[in-house]
Amino acid sequence: MEILELENFLPYRLYRLADAVSREFSRIYKDSHGLTRPEWRTLSGLGQRGTMTATELGEQSAMHKTKVSRAVAELERRRWLIRNTDENDRRVEHLTLTRAGLEAYREMVPLAKAFERELLARLSASERAAIVSGVAALEGALGGK
């Protein structure tokens, strides 16, 4: 019988790596603004795009609709976002950051960029180039970008 060594299985390694990086980064937005991962992803998506629906947020962030819904409710409770019902389809809500939400997003952007720089600084120049091109190649092969 053939055995799969999970520790050497690329999909498992990528999952573990993504989770470790996400957990390390989560300390930054949790400590600075008390956000959960779904709340950060929601804030970030709206900060980047301006106005989005919950469905669009879910697609962009690869989050299940219940996580998006809870994140939206919490950011709305903080008065960081507002919902506007679509004029043509009352089931759809357009989500937009408030001034306070935009301010929180603007505070987080330099922290996120610094985290990325520090993470990549742990690698040599050739390792950085390899990870960037390797991730891009996998995304392209899987239709992710």
Secondary structure, DSSP 4 states (H G I P E B T S, - for coil): -----GGG-HHHHHHHHHHHHHHHHHHHHHHHH---HHHHHHHHHHHHHSEEEHHHHHHHHT--HHHHHHHHHHHHHTTSEEEEE-SS-TT-EEEEE-HHHHHHHHHHHHHHHHHHHHHHHTS-HHHHHHHHHHHHHHHHHTT--
